[in-house]
């Protein structure tokens, strides 16, 4: 296999859901399978990149000499794992479906159903992508995901700008066979110039390959720009 411009690049990827404990047996989570993030990791590995995959709970397996797999449970765990590796990353892809909130207090014992109802007070988790967006260096590339249910483009552009992404991958809950759990996805990729590139419904492996191609183009353009020497007059 011939490797391209991504050979030797360090890529940090988050994938899957997070679990936020309520008590020792219950938790809050979402329907993310991790399939998209794992496919992205495989696509980068195929191009010779060194990949650090920080994965929430997912029933998936992946193995490669250039892969470091870090398994985590909660959003806080995922953030701490990313803290250890973000600085060394040339490229970061935030594809995990991280819980926005967690219970303020975790019960030490299983909560019994003594009452007709009970209230869980929630507090905000750290926004992992936004936090690293504040510290991203000019030569680092950051990619985010936006899964939306309404006003998709506006929300995706807002996320692109707020979190200092170089590109955002937008997919909609309104598209059939293109969200959690499926082996297929339908996305659009939006760059800093707000140009929107639309893709048809494809397997998640094909979507991952498309994304890696877009990242490769961005890397190549930046390196060409850096290597361009303008002689003084």
ABEGO torsion letter per residue (X at the ends): XBBBAABGBBBBBBBEBBBBBABAABBBBBABAGAAAAAAAAAAAAAGBBBBBBBBBBBBBBBBAABBBBBBABAAAAAAAAAAAAAABABBBBABBBBABBBABBBABBBBBABABBBBBBBBBBBAAAAAAAABBAABBBBBBBBBABGAAAAAAAAAAAAGBABBBBBBAABBGABBGBABBBBBBBBAAGBBBBBBBBBAAAAAAAAAAAAAAAAAAAAAAAABBBBBX
